[in-house]
Amino acid sequence: MRKWIVAIAVLALLGVGGFYAMKMLSPPPADLDLARSKETANGRYTVAVEPEAEPLQTGTLHTWLVTVTSNGTPVTDAQISVDGGMPQHGHGLPTAPQATGHIGEGRYRIEGVRFNMGGWWVLKLTVDSPAGRDDVEFNLTL
C-alpha cells in the first residue's frame, strides 16, 4: 500500500511540475499590448516609458525615462513607484528600481531596472501627485 501512495505522490508532483514548466516556457499572449505610452487605469495621466539605452539586454542594469502628462501638460510634482515581474513565471523584478525625481518637462528617471532572463515582463508604475494616485502597466518582451 505504501508503494502505491508514494507512486501517486510522485505522479502528482510530476504533473504539477509539468504544468508549471509548460506555463513558464509558453510564448507570451499573441495579443499582448506592447505600447510604450498609455493612459493610467483611471485616466488621470498619460505615461510614456523608454529605456535610456537600447537594445535592452538581460542581466544588466537599465535606466528608464518616464514621461507623465495630464491633459497634455507635463506633471512636475509626482512621486513614482515601480514594481513588476514576469506574469508567466510568477516572480517579481530581481531588483528594486527607484525613481530619482523629476528631471524636467514631466520626465522622471527610473534607475536600477534589471531583467535577468528573456521573456514577457510587466513594468508597473504608480503615479502619485496632488491630482491623485493612478496606476499603469507596460508589457515588455526581451
N, CA, C and O atoms as CSV, one atom per row, in Angstrom:
chain,resi,resn,atom,element,x,y,z
A,1,MET,N,N,0.817,-1.199,0.000
A,1,MET,CA,C,0.000,0.000,0.000
A,1,MET,C,C,0.861,1.263,0.000
A,1,MET,O,O,0.551,2.245,-0.676
A,2,ARG,N,N,1.933,1.218,0.762
A,2,ARG,CA,C,2.810,2.387,0.867
A,2,ARG,C,C,3.430,2.734,-0.488
A,2,ARG,O,O,3.583,3.909,-0.819
A,3,LYS,N,N,3.788,1.702,-1.274
A,3,LYS,CA,C,4.369,1.935,-2.599
A,3,LYS,C,C,3.382,2.662,-3.503
A,3,LYS,O,O,3.779,3.523,-4.289
A,4,TRP,N,N,2.090,2.321,-3.396
A,4,TRP,CA,C,1.073,2.983,-4.217
A,4,TRP,C,C,0.946,4.454,-3.835
A,4,TRP,O,O,0.819,5.308,-4.712
A,5,ILE,N,N,0.977,4.755,-2.567
A,5,ILE,CA,C,0.875,6.147,-2.103
A,5,ILE,C,C,2.066,6.950,-2.610
A,5,ILE,O,O,1.903,8.071,-3.090
A,6,VAL,N,N,3.257,6.381,-2.503
A,6,VAL,CA,C,4.461,7.058,-2.993
A,6,VAL,C,C,4.368,7.258,-4.507
A,6,VAL,O,O,4.697,8.335,-5.005
A,7,ALA,N,N,3.931,6.250,-5.233
A,7,ALA,CA,C,3.809,6.350,-6.690
A,7,ALA,C,C,2.811,7.425,-7.089
A,7,ALA,O,O,3.072,8.196,-8.012
A,8,ILE,N,N,1.680,7.488,-6.412
A,8,ILE,CA,C,0.673,8.515,-6.713
A,8,ILE,C,C,1.215,9.906,-6.397
A,8,ILE,O,O,0.994,10.845,-7.161
A,9,ALA,N,N,1.920,10.042,-5.279
A,9,ALA,CA,C,2.502,11.337,-4.911
A,9,ALA,C,C,3.529,11.776,-5.946
A,9,ALA,O,O,3.554,12.949,-6.319
A,10,VAL,N,N,4.373,10.871,-6.419
A,10,VAL,CA,C,5.381,11.196,-7.434
A,10,VAL,C,C,4.702,11.610,-8.729
A,10,VAL,O,O,5.107,12.598,-9.343
A,11,LEU,N,N,3.690,10.888,-9.154
A,11,LEU,CA,C,2.965,11.245,-10.382
A,11,LEU,C,C,2.295,12.611,-10.259
A,11,LEU,O,O,2.294,13.400,-11.204
A,12,ALA,N,N,1.727,12.880,-9.089
A,12,ALA,CA,C,1.098,14.188,-8.870
A,12,ALA,C,C,2.130,15.306,-8.960
A,12,ALA,O,O,1.872,16.335,-9.583
A,13,LEU,N,N,3.278,15.119,-8.353
A,13,LEU,CA,C,4.340,16.119,-8.411
A,13,LEU,C,C,4.839,16.322,-9.836
A,13,LEU,O,O,5.083,17.455,-10.252
A,14,LEU,N,N,4.989,15.246,-10.580
A,14,LEU,CA,C,5.406,15.359,-11.976
A,14,LEU,C,C,4.361,16.104,-12.802
A,14,LEU,O,O,4.712,16.910,-13.663
A,15,GLY,N,N,3.094,15.843,-12.549
A,15,GLY,CA,C,2.025,16.537,-13.268
A,15,GLY,C,C,2.019,18.024,-12.980
A,15,GLY,O,O,1.916,18.838,-13.898
A,16,VAL,N,N,2.130,18.382,-11.712
A,16,VAL,CA,C,2.160,19.798,-11.326
A,16,VAL,C,C,3.409,20.467,-11.890
A,16,VAL,O,O,3.338,21.570,-12.430
A,17,GLY,N,N,4.549,19.798,-11.762
A,17,GLY,CA,C,5.796,20.357,-12.317
A,17,GLY,C,C,5.719,20.535,-13.817
A,17,GLY,O,O,6.185,21.544,-14.347
A,18,GLY,N,N,5.140,19.572,-14.504
A,18,GLY,CA,C,4.976,19.680,-15.956
A,18,GLY,C,C,4.077,20.832,-16.350
A,18,GLY,O,O,4.352,21.535,-17.321
A,19,PHE,N,N,2.999,21.030,-15.600
A,19,PHE,CA,C,2.085,22.136,-15.867
A,19,PHE,C,C,2.813,23.478,-15.752
A,19,PHE,O,O,2.701,24.323,-16.640
A,20,TYR,N,N,3.552,23.671,-14.669
A,20,TYR,CA,C,4.266,24.935,-14.470
A,20,TYR,C,C,5.388,25.103,-15.488
A,20,TYR,O,O,5.647,26.225,-15.923
A,21,ALA,N,N,6.048,24.046,-15.872
A,21,ALA,CA,C,7.095,24.140,-16.894
A,21,ALA,C,C,6.498,24.587,-18.222
A,21,ALA,O,O,7.067,25.437,-18.906
A,22,MET,N,N,5.352,24.016,-18.589
A,22,MET,CA,C,4.703,24.427,-19.836
A,22,MET,C,C,4.270,25.885,-19.773
A,22,MET,O,O,4.405,26.614,-20.756
A,23,LYS,N,N,3.757,26.314,-18.635
A,23,LYS,CA,C,3.323,27.694,-18.465
A,23,LYS,C,C,4.513,28.647,-18.601
A,23,LYS,O,O,4.413,29.679,-19.265
A,24,MET,N,N,5.624,28.300,-17.977
A,24,MET,CA,C,6.793,29.179,-17.994
A,24,MET,C,C,7.450,29.224,-19.373
A,24,MET,O,O,8.030,30.245,-19.745
A,25,LEU,N,N,7.369,28.155,-20.117
A,25,LEU,CA,C,8.037,28.099,-21.417
A,25,LEU,C,C,7.140,28.515,-22.573
A,25,LEU,O,O,7.608,28.619,-23.706
A,26,SER,N,N,5.870,28.752,-22.310
A,26,SER,CA,C,4.974,29.149,-23.392
A,26,SER,C,C,5.251,30.590,-23.797
A,26,SER,O,O,5.690,31.394,-22.975
A,27,PRO,N,N,4.993,30.922,-25.069
A,27,PRO,CA,C,5.219,32.287,-25.519
A,27,PRO,C,C,4.199,33.235,-24.892
A,27,PRO,O,O,3.149,32.794,-24.424
A,28,PRO,N,N,4.501,34.538,-24.880
A,28,PRO,CA,C,3.528,35.492,-24.349
A,28,PRO,C,C,2.265,35.489,-25.210
A,28,PRO,O,O,2.299,35.029,-26.352
A,29,PRO,N,N,1.159,35.993,-24.682
A,29,PRO,CA,C,-0.076,36.041,-25.468
A,29,PRO,C,C,0.144,36.786,-26.788
A,29,PRO,O,O,0.883,37.769,-26.843
A,30,ALA,N,N,-0.501,36.311,-27.835
A,30,ALA,CA,C,-0.335,36.910,-29.165
A,30,ALA,C,C,-0.862,38.340,-29.216
A,30,ALA,O,O,-0.366,39.148,-30.001
A,31,ASP,N,N,-1.857,38.667,-28.394
A,31,ASP,CA,C,-2.464,39.998,-28.422
A,31,ASP,C,C,-1.894,40.926,-27.344
A,31,ASP,O,O,-2.563,41.872,-26.929
A,32,LEU,N,N,-0.686,40.668,-26.898
A,32,LEU,CA,C,-0.054,41.444,-25.835
A,32,LEU,C,C,0.131,42.897,-26.271
A,32,LEU,O,O,0.703,43.161,-27.329
A,33,ASP,N,N,-0.347,43.830,-25.466
A,33,ASP,CA,C,-0.219,45.261,-25.745
A,33,ASP,C,C,1.201,45.705,-25.381
A,33,ASP,O,O,1.562,45.746,-24.205
A,34,LEU,N,N,1.993,46.032,-26.387
A,34,LEU,CA,C,3.383,46.447,-26.170
A,34,LEU,C,C,3.570,47.954,-26.288
A,34,LEU,O,O,4.694,48.426,-26.460
A,35,ALA,N,N,2.481,48.712,-26.197
A,35,ALA,CA,C,2.560,50.175,-26.300
A,35,ALA,C,C,3.453,50.721,-25.193
A,35,ALA,O,O,3.421,50.250,-24.056
A,36,ARG,N,N,4.234,51.703,-25.542
A,36,ARG,CA,C,5.109,52.337,-24.548
A,36,ARG,C,C,4.557,53.668,-24.062
A,36,ARG,O,O,5.227,54.390,-23.324
A,37,SER,N,N,3.346,53.992,-24.473
A,37,SER,CA,C,2.652,55.187,-23.996
A,37,SER,C,C,1.183,54.824,-23.830
A,37,SER,O,O,0.569,54.288,-24.752
A,38,LYS,N,N,0.618,55.111,-22.663
A,38,LYS,CA,C,-0.797,54.803,-22.441
A,38,LYS,C,C,-1.336,55.595,-21.267
A,38,LYS,O,O,-0.584,56.166,-20.478
A,39,GLU,N,N,-2.664,55.614,-21.171
A,39,GLU,CA,C,-3.326,56.258,-20.045
A,39,GLU,C,C,-3.262,55.355,-18.829
A,39,GLU,O,O,-3.215,54.129,-18.939
A,40,THR,N,N,-3.261,55.987,-17.672
A,40,THR,CA,C,-3.315,55.227,-16.428
A,40,THR,C,C,-4.701,54.611,-16.276
A,40,THR,O,O,-5.627,54.970,-17.004
A,41,ALA,N,N,-4.842,53.698,-15.347
A,41,ALA,CA,C,-6.072,52.916,-15.175
A,41,ALA,C,C,-7.315,53.791,-15.030
A,41,ALA,O,O,-8.363,53.467,-15.588
A,42,ASN,N,N,-7.212,54.889,-14.295
A,42,ASN,CA,C,-8.362,55.771,-14.082
A,42,ASN,C,C,-8.336,57.011,-14.962
A,42,ASN,O,O,-9.154,57.913,-14.782
A,43,GLY,N,N,-7.403,57.070,-15.915
A,43,GLY,CA,C,-7.360,58.162,-16.882
A,43,GLY,C,C,-6.825,59.486,-16.362
A,43,GLY,O,O,-6.982,60.510,-17.028
A,44,ARG,N,N,-6.202,59.496,-15.199
A,44,ARG,CA,C,-5.669,60.755,-14.662
A,44,ARG,C,C,-4.456,61.263,-15.443
A,44,ARG,O,O,-4.269,62.468,-15.608
A,45,TYR,N,N,-3.642,60.330,-15.915
A,45,TYR,CA,C,-2.381,60.700,-16.550
A,45,TYR,C,C,-2.187,59.912,-17.843
A,45,TYR,O,O,-2.801,58.867,-18.060
A,46,THR,N,N,-1.321,60.444,-18.686
A,46,THR,CA,C,-0.764,59.680,-19.797
A,46,THR,C,C,0.700,59.475,-19.452
A,46,THR,O,O,1.411,60.424,-19.120
A,47,VAL,N,N,1.140,58.237,-19.533
A,47,VAL,CA,C,2.507,57.899,-19.138
A,47,VAL,C,C,3.199,57.221,-20.313
A,47,VAL,O,O,2.631,56.344,-20.964
A,48,ALA,N,N,4.429,57.639,-20.574
A,48,ALA,CA,C,5.253,57.016,-21.612
A,48,ALA,C,C,6.548,56.547,-20.965
A,48,ALA,O,O,7.102,57.221,-20.097
A,49,VAL,N,N,7.024,55.377,-21.401
A,49,VAL,CA,C,8.285,54.839,-20.889
A,49,VAL,C,C,9.221,54.554,-22.051
A,49,VAL,O,O,8.790,54.186,-23.143
A,50,GLU,N,N,10.504,54.731,-21.794
A,50,GLU,CA,C,11.518,54.368,-22.780
A,50,GLU,C,C,12.828,54.095,-22.055
A,50,GLU,O,O,13.192,54.803,-21.117
A,51,PRO,N,N,13.526,53.068,-22.498
A,51,PRO,CA,C,14.841,52.826,-21.887
A,51,PRO,C,C,15.801,53.927,-22.317
A,51,PRO,O,O,15.705,54.446,-23.429
A,52,GLU,N,N,16.715,54.274,-21.440
A,52,GLU,CA,C,17.680,55.320,-21.780
A,52,GLU,C,C,18.634,54.835,-22.867
A,52,GLU,O,O,19.157,55.638,-23.640
A,53,ALA,N,N,18.860,53.534,-22.928
A,53,ALA,CA,C,19.735,52.965,-23.964
A,53,ALA,C,C,19.099,51.691,-24.505
A,53,ALA,O,O,18.512,50.909,-23.756
A,54,GLU,N,N,19.222,51.497,-25.789
A,54,GLU,CA,C,18.733,50.265,-26.432
A,54,GLU,C,C,19.900,49.642,-27.165
A,54,GLU,O,O,20.845,50.361,-27.488
A,55,PRO,N,N,19.898,48.376,-27.443
A,55,PRO,CA,C,18.843,47.420,-27.154
A,55,PRO,C,C,18.875,46.998,-25.693
A,55,PRO,O,O,19.905,47.074,-25.025
A,56,LEU,N,N,17.715,46.550,-25.215
A,56,LEU,CA,C,17.637,46.027,-23.853
A,56,LEU,C,C,18.377,44.711,-23.784
A,56,LEU,O,O,18.255,43.870,-24.675
A,57,GLN,N,N,19.136,44.536,-22.736
A,57,GLN,CA,C,19.876,43.291,-22.552
A,57,GLN,C,C,19.516,42.690,-21.199
A,57,GLN,O,O,19.228,43.407,-20.242
A,58,THR,N,N,19.539,41.379,-21.139
A,58,THR,CA,C,19.294,40.722,-19.864
A,58,THR,C,C,20.561,40.773,-19.015
A,58,THR,O,O,21.681,40.756,-19.528
A,59,GLY,N,N,20.350,40.835,-17.713
A,59,GLY,CA,C,21.461,40.767,-16.778
A,59,GLY,C,C,22.160,42.075,-16.483
A,59,GLY,O,O,23.025,42.111,-15.608
A,60,THR,N,N,21.823,43.159,-17.180
A,60,THR,CA,C,22.474,44.447,-16.926
A,60,THR,C,C,21.462,45.413,-16.324
A,60,THR,O,O,20.257,45.270,-16.531
A,61,LEU,N,N,21.956,46.394,-15.579
A,61,LEU,CA,C,21.072,47.414,-15.021
A,61,LEU,C,C,20.696,48.411,-16.108
A,61,LEU,O,O,21.528,48.823,-16.916
A,62,HIS,N,N,19.418,48.787,-16.106
A,62,HIS,CA,C,18.892,49.734,-17.074
A,62,HIS,C,C,18.370,50.964,-16.352
A,62,HIS,O,O,17.957,50.902,-15.194
A,63,THR,N,N,18.398,52.077,-17.060
A,63,THR,CA,C,17.739,53.286,-16.611
A,63,THR,C,C,16.628,53.584,-17.606
A,63,THR,O,O,16.840,53.525,-18.817
A,64,TRP,N,N,15.445,53.903,-17.094
A,64,TRP,CA,C,14.288,54.198,-17.930
A,64,TRP,C,C,13.866,55.635,-17.706
A,64,TRP,O,O,13.996,56.170,-16.605
A,65,LEU,N,N,13.363,56.251,-18.753
A,65,LEU,CA,C,12.787,57.585,-18.650
A,65,LEU,C,C,11.276,57.433,-18.723
A,65,LEU,O,O,10.747,56.750,-19.600
A,66,VAL,N,N,10.594,58.078,-17.791
A,66,VAL,CA,C,9.146,58.045,-17.714
A,66,VAL,C,C,8.646,59.472,-17.890
A,66,VAL,O,O,9.087,60.378,-17.183
A,67,THR,N,N,7.738,59.671,-18.819
A,67,THR,CA,C,7.144,60.983,-19.045
A,67,THR,C,C,5.690,60.927,-18.603
A,67,THR,O,O,4.934,60.056,-19.031
A,68,VAL,N,N,5.308,61.861,-17.744
A,68,VAL,CA,C,3.947,61.903,-17.202
A,68,VAL,C,C,3.305,63.223,-17.585
A,68,VAL,O,O,3.849,64.296,-17.323
A,69,THR,N,N,2.141,63.129,-18.209
A,69,THR,CA,C,1.360,64.328,-18.540
A,69,THR,C,C,-0.066,64.149,-18.047
A,69,THR,O,O,-0.534,63.031,-17.830
A,70,SER,N,N,-0.742,65.270,-17.876
A,70,SER,CA,C,-2.154,65.279,-17.525
A,70,SER,C,C,-2.827,66.293,-18.429
A,70,SER,O,O,-2.525,67.484,-18.355
A,71,ASN,N,N,-3.730,65.841,-19.277
A,71,ASN,CA,C,-4.375,66.707,-20.267
A,71,ASN,C,C,-3.350,67.444,-21.115
A,71,ASN,O,O,-3.539,68.612,-21.456
A,72,GLY,N,N,-2.266,66.756,-21.453
A,72,GLY,CA,C,-1.230,67.333,-22.310
A,72,GLY,C,C,-0.210,68.199,-21.591
A,72,GLY,O,O,0.753,68.654,-22.207
A,73,THR,N,N,-0.402,68.435,-20.301
A,73,THR,CA,C,0.511,69.280,-19.521
A,73,THR,C,C,1.466,68.395,-18.724
A,73,THR,O,O,1.025,67.463,-18.052
A,74,PRO,N,N,2.783,68.678,-18.790
A,74,PRO,CA,C,3.732,67.872,-18.012
A,74,PRO,C,C,3.431,67.930,-16.516
A,74,PRO,O,O,3.138,68.995,-15.971
A,75,VAL,N,N,3.506,66.786,-15.871
A,75,VAL,CA,C,3.319,66.687,-14.418
A,75,VAL,C,C,4.703,66.756,-13.789
A,75,VAL,O,O,5.543,65.885,-14.015
A,76,THR,N,N,4.934,67.798,-12.999
A,76,THR,CA,C,6.277,68.033,-12.466
A,76,THR,C,C,6.419,67.720,-10.979
A,76,THR,O,O,7.511,67.832,-10.421
A,77,ASP,N,N,5.325,67.332,-10.341
A,77,ASP,CA,C,5.356,67.146,-8.892
A,77,ASP,C,C,4.887,65.753,-8.472
A,77,ASP,O,O,4.239,65.597,-7.437
A,78,ALA,N,N,5.212,64.756,-9.270
A,78,ALA,CA,C,4.744,63.391,-8.997
A,78,ALA,C,C,5.788,62.581,-8.239
A,78,ALA,O,O,6.991,62.820,-8.334
A,79,GLN,N,N,5.283,61.623,-7.491
A,79,GLN,CA,C,6.110,60.580,-6.911
A,79,GLN,C,C,5.781,59.321,-7.707
A,79,GLN,O,O,4.609,59.004,-7.911
A,80,ILE,N,N,6.791,58.614,-8.148
A,80,ILE,CA,C,6.568,57.423,-8.958
A,80,ILE,C,C,7.175,56.227,-8.240
A,80,ILE,O,O,8.332,56.254,-7.821
A,81,SER,N,N,6.379,55.188,-8.106
A,81,SER,CA,C,6.897,53.937,-7.546
A,81,SER,C,C,6.846,52.872,-8.633
A,81,SER,O,O,6.009,52.915,-9.535
A,82,VAL,N,N,7.764,51.914,-8.524
A,82,VAL,CA,C,7.968,50.918,-9.572
A,82,VAL,C,C,7.841,49.515,-8.995
A,82,VAL,O,O,8.331,49.223,-7.904
A,83,ASP,N,N,7.173,48.660,-9.753
A,83,ASP,CA,C,7.061,47.250,-9.405
A,83,ASP,C,C,7.001,46.495,-10.732
A,83,ASP,O,O,7.103,47.103,-11.798
A,84,GLY,N,N,6.840,45.205,-10.671
A,84,GLY,CA,C,6.713,44.445,-11.907
A,84,GLY,C,C,7.171,43.021,-11.724
A,84,GLY,O,O,7.373,42.548,-10.606
A,85,GLY,N,N,7.331,42.347,-12.845
A,85,GLY,CA,C,7.776,40.972,-12.803
A,85,GLY,C,C,7.423,40.226,-14.063
A,85,GLY,O,O,7.102,40.822,-15.091
A,86,MET,N,N,7.485,38.901,-13.970
A,86,MET,CA,C,7.172,38.020,-15.095
A,86,MET,C,C,5.872,37.276,-14.790
A,86,MET,O,O,5.866,36.355,-13.973
A,87,PRO,N,N,4.776,37.666,-15.437
A,87,PRO,CA,C,3.488,37.022,-15.148
A,87,PRO,C,C,3.497,35.505,-15.340
A,87,PRO,O,O,2.882,34.787,-14.552
A,88,GLN,N,N,4.167,35.015,-16.346
A,88,GLN,CA,C,4.160,33.579,-16.601
A,88,GLN,C,C,5.014,32.799,-15.613
A,88,GLN,O,O,4.802,31.603,-15.418
A,89,HIS,N,N,5.965,33.457,-14.997
A,89,HIS,CA,C,6.855,32.773,-14.058
A,89,HIS,C,C,6.433,32.985,-12.614
A,89,HIS,O,O,6.878,32.263,-11.722
A,90,GLY,N,N,5.573,33.975,-12.381
A,90,GLY,CA,C,5.087,34.205,-11.030
A,90,GLY,C,C,6.092,34.850,-10.102
A,90,GLY,O,O,5.996,34.684,-8.886
A,91,HIS,N,N,7.061,35.586,-10.645
A,91,HIS,CA,C,8.008,36.283,-9.767
A,91,HIS,C,C,8.115,37.745,-10.154
A,91,HIS,O,O,7.767,38.136,-11.268
A,92,GLY,N,N,8.597,38.540,-9.223
A,92,GLY,CA,C,8.752,39.973,-9.433
A,92,GLY,C,C,10.071,40.327,-10.080
A,92,GLY,O,O,10.802,39.467,-10.572
A,93,LEU,N,N,10.355,41.615,-10.068
A,93,LEU,CA,C,11.631,42.099,-10.590
A,93,LEU,C,C,12.769,41.622,-9.686
A,93,LEU,O,O,12.586,41.519,-8.473
A,94,PRO,N,N,13.933,41.332,-10.255
A,94,PRO,CA,C,15.056,40.889,-9.427
A,94,PRO,C,C,15.746,42.034,-8.684
A,94,PRO,O,O,16.619,41.797,-7.848
A,95,THR,N,N,15.360,43.258,-8.985
A,95,THR,CA,C,15.925,44.428,-8.317
A,95,THR,C,C,14.786,45.275,-7.761
A,95,THR,O,O,13.616,44.948,-7.964
A,96,ALA,N,N,15.114,46.350,-7.069
A,96,ALA,CA,C,14.114,47.275,-6.519
A,96,ALA,C,C,14.329,48.646,-7.158
A,96,ALA,O,O,14.917,49.531,-6.536
A,97,PRO,N,N,13.856,48.832,-8.398
A,97,PRO,CA,C,14.072,50.111,-9.093
A,97,PRO,C,C,13.458,51.279,-8.323
A,97,PRO,O,O,12.455,51.130,-7.625
A,98,GLN,N,N,14.086,52.438,-8.469
A,98,GLN,CA,C,13.634,53.639,-7.780
A,98,GLN,C,C,13.582,54.817,-8.747
A,98,GLN,O,O,14.436,54.954,-9.623
A,99,ALA,N,N,12.571,55.661,-8.577
A,99,ALA,CA,C,12.510,56.924,-9.311
A,99,ALA,C,C,13.426,57.908,-8.600
A,99,ALA,O,O,13.374,58.042,-7.378
A,100,THR,N,N,14.255,58.591,-9.359
A,100,THR,CA,C,15.211,59.518,-8.753
A,100,THR,C,C,14.714,60.956,-8.760
A,100,THR,O,O,15.448,61.865,-8.371
A,101,GLY,N,N,13.485,61.172,-9.193
A,101,GLY,CA,C,12.902,62.512,-9.142
A,101,GLY,C,C,12.704,63.119,-10.514
A,101,GLY,O,O,13.114,62.562,-11.532
A,102,HIS,N,N,12.064,64.276,-10.510
A,102,HIS,CA,C,11.729,64.985,-11.744
A,102,HIS,C,C,12.989,65.555,-12.382
A,102,HIS,O,O,13.806,66.178,-11.704
A,103,ILE,N,N,13.146,65.341,-13.692
A,103,ILE,CA,C,14.331,65.858,-14.398
A,103,ILE,C,C,13.961,66.904,-15.445
A,103,ILE,O,O,14.810,67.309,-16.239
A,104,GLY,N,N,12.697,67.345,-15.454
A,104,GLY,CA,C,12.257,68.402,-16.363
A,104,GLY,C,C,11.224,67.932,-17.366
A,104,GLY,O,O,11.267,66.793,-17.832
A,105,GLU,N,N,10.301,68.811,-17.693
A,105,GLU,CA,C,9.287,68.590,-18.726
A,105,GLU,C,C,8.437,67.343,-18.476
A,105,GLU,O,O,8.053,66.653,-19.420
A,106,GLY,N,N,8.144,67.055,-17.217
A,106,GLY,CA,C,7.321,65.900,-16.880
A,106,GLY,C,C,8.044,64.575,-16.958
A,106,GLY,O,O,7.414,63.518,-16.918
A,107,ARG,N,N,9.370,64.622,-17.070
A,107,ARG,CA,C,10.153,63.381,-17.181
A,107,ARG,C,C,10.777,63.027,-15.837
A,107,ARG,O,O,11.163,63.885,-15.043
A,108,TYR,N,N,10.853,61.716,-15.626
A,108,TYR,CA,C,11.426,61.146,-14.403
A,108,TYR,C,C,12.348,60.015,-14.802
A,108,TYR,O,O,12.097,59.307,-15.778
A,109,ARG,N,N,13.414,59.849,-14.045
A,109,ARG,CA,C,14.360,58.765,-14.318
A,109,ARG,C,C,14.125,57.632,-13.326
A,109,ARG,O,O,14.027,57.856,-12.120
A,110,ILE,N,N,14.036,56.409,-13.855
A,110,ILE,CA,C,13.901,55.204,-13.034
A,110,ILE,C,C,15.219,54.443,-13.154
A,110,ILE,O,O,15.614,54.044,-14.249
A,111,GLU,N,N,15.885,54.248,-12.041
A,111,GLU,CA,C,17.178,53.572,-12.052
A,111,GLU,C,C,17.085,52.215,-11.360
A,111,GLU,O,O,16.271,52.008,-10.460
A,112,GLY,N,N,17.939,51.304,-11.805
A,112,GLY,CA,C,18.044,50.010,-11.155
A,112,GLY,C,C,17.112,48.948,-11.702
A,112,GLY,O,O,16.793,47.992,-10.995
A,113,VAL,N,N,16.665,49.088,-12.947
A,113,VAL,CA,C,15.823,48.066,-13.563
A,113,VAL,C,C,16.729,47.001,-14.173
A,113,VAL,O,O,17.653,47.314,-14.924
A,114,ARG,N,N,16.458,45.758,-13.845
A,114,ARG,CA,C,17.228,44.653,-14.437
A,114,ARG,C,C,16.278,43.510,-14.751
A,114,ARG,O,O,15.426,43.141,-13.943
A,115,PHE,N,N,16.447,42.967,-15.933
A,115,PHE,CA,C,15.697,41.788,-16.349
A,115,PHE,C,C,16.691,40.642,-16.417
A,115,PHE,O,O,17.631,40.688,-17.211
A,116,ASN,N,N,16.500,39.610,-15.596
A,116,ASN,CA,C,17.502,38.560,-15.500
A,116,ASN,C,C,17.333,37.441,-16.516
A,116,ASN,O,O,18.140,36.512,-16.548
A,117,MET,N,N,16.283,37.514,-17.361
A,117,MET,CA,C,16.101,36.499,-18.403
A,117,MET,C,C,15.197,37.062,-19.483
A,117,MET,O,O,14.485,38.043,-19.269
A,118,GLY,N,N,15.234,36.435,-20.629
A,118,GLY,CA,C,14.347,36.829,-21.705
A,118,GLY,C,C,12.928,36.378,-21.421
A,118,GLY,O,O,12.696,35.486,-20.605
A,119,GLY,N,N,11.986,37.001,-22.101
A,119,GLY,CA,C,10.584,36.625,-21.952
A,119,GLY,C,C,9.698,37.832,-21.765
A,119,GLY,O,O,10.082,38.961,-22.069
A,120,TRP,N,N,8.492,37.576,-21.254
A,120,TRP,CA,C,7.480,38.609,-21.051
A,120,TRP,C,C,7.623,39.195,-19.653
A,120,TRP,O,O,7.538,38.478,-18.656
A,121,TRP,N,N,7.839,40.497,-19.593
A,121,TRP,CA,C,7.948,41.239,-18.340
A,121,TRP,C,C,6.848,42.291,-18.283
A,121,TRP,O,O,6.390,42.776,-19.318
A,122,VAL,N,N,6.430,42.639,-17.081
A,122,VAL,CA,C,5.492,43.732,-16.863
A,122,VAL,C,C,6.173,44.748,-15.953
A,122,VAL,O,O,6.708,44.402,-14.900
A,123,LEU,N,N,6.142,46.000,-16.377
A,123,LEU,CA,C,6.661,47.108,-15.580
A,123,LEU,C,C,5.449,47.879,-15.070
A,123,LEU,O,O,4.690,48.438,-15.862
A,124,LYS,N,N,5.263,47.911,-13.751
A,124,LYS,CA,C,4.101,48.553,-13.134
A,124,LYS,C,C,4.546,49.851,-12.469
A,124,LYS,O,O,5.485,49.865,-11.673
A,125,LEU,N,N,3.863,50.935,-12.806
A,125,LEU,CA,C,4.182,52.235,-12.234
A,125,LEU,C,C,2.966,52.791,-11.508
A,125,LEU,O,O,1.836,52.659,-11.977
A,126,THR,N,N,3.205,53.404,-10.377
A,126,THR,CA,C,2.173,54.150,-9.663
A,126,THR,C,C,2.608,55.606,-9.661
A,126,THR,O,O,3.713,55.939,-9.234
A,127,VAL,N,N,1.724,56.467,-10.144
A,127,VAL,CA,C,1.986,57.909,-10.188
A,127,VAL,C,C,1.126,58.545,-9.109
A,127,VAL,O,O,-0.086,58.336,-9.062
A,128,ASP,N,N,1.758,59.317,-8.251
A,128,ASP,CA,C,1.045,59.984,-7.161
A,128,ASP,C,C,1.438,61.453,-7.169
A,128,ASP,O,O,2.607,61.792,-6.984
A,129,SER,N,N,0.457,62.322,-7.382
A,129,SER,CA,C,0.691,63.766,-7.374
A,129,SER,C,C,-0.531,64.419,-6.731
A,129,SER,O,O,-1.492,63.724,-6.400
A,130,PRO,N,N,-0.514,65.739,-6.547
A,130,PRO,CA,C,-1.703,66.400,-5.990
A,130,PRO,C,C,-2.975,66.133,-6.809
A,130,PRO,O,O,-4.078,66.252,-6.274
A,131,ALA,N,N,-2.845,65.776,-8.089
A,131,ALA,CA,C,-4.018,65.460,-8.914
A,131,ALA,C,C,-4.596,64.088,-8.582
A,131,ALA,O,O,-5.705,63.771,-9.013
A,132,GLY,N,N,-3.874,63.274,-7.829
A,132,GLY,CA,C,-4.356,61.955,-7.441
A,132,GLY,C,C,-3.368,60.855,-7.750
A,132,GLY,O,O,-2.319,61.072,-8.357
A,133,ARG,N,N,-3.734,59.682,-7.317
A,133,ARG,CA,C,-2.887,58.491,-7.485
A,133,ARG,C,C,-3.509,57.613,-8.563
A,133,ARG,O,O,-4.728,57.447,-8.614
A,134,ASP,N,N,-2.657,57.047,-9.431
A,134,ASP,CA,C,-3.149,56.187,-10.502
A,134,ASP,C,C,-2.040,55.243,-10.931
A,134,ASP,O,O,-0.857,55.511,-10.720
A,135,ASP,N,N,-2.445,54.125,-11.540
A,135,ASP,CA,C,-1.509,53.064,-11.908
A,135,ASP,C,C,-1.530,52.818,-13.408
A,135,ASP,O,O,-2.522,53.072,-14.091
A,136,VAL,N,N,-0.398,52.313,-13.898
A,136,VAL,CA,C,-0.285,51.919,-15.300
A,136,VAL,C,C,0.692,50.755,-15.395
A,136,VAL,O,O,1.650,50.667,-14.627
A,137,GLU,N,N,0.434,49.864,-16.351
A,137,GLU,CA,C,1.309,48.707,-16.563
A,137,GLU,C,C,1.770,48.676,-18.010
A,137,GLU,O,O,1.000,48.954,-18.930
A,138,PHE,N,N,3.039,48.334,-18.197
A,138,PHE,CA,C,3.613,48.202,-19.524
A,138,PHE,C,C,4.142,46.789,-19.703
A,138,PHE,O,O,4.854,46.266,-18.847
A,139,ASN,N,N,3.789,46.185,-20.815
A,139,ASN,CA,C,4.300,44.864,-21.179
A,139,ASN,C,C,5.567,45.025,-21.999
A,139,ASN,O,O,5.628,45.857,-22.905
A,140,LEU,N,N,6.563,44.240,-21.684
A,140,LEU,CA,C,7.838,44.260,-22.404
A,140,LEU,C,C,8.206,42.824,-22.749
A,140,LEU,O,O,7.952,41.908,-21.967
A,141,THR,N,N,8.794,42.634,-23.899
A,141,THR,CA,C,9.322,41.310,-24.242
A,141,THR,C,C,10.788,41.451,-24.583
A,141,THR,O,O,11.190,42.345,-25.328
A,142,LEU,N,N,11.570,40.561,-24.031
A,142,LEU,CA,C,13.018,40.555,-24.294
A,142,LEU,C,C,13.386,39.247,-24.964
A,142,LEU,O,O,14.554,39.022,-25.278
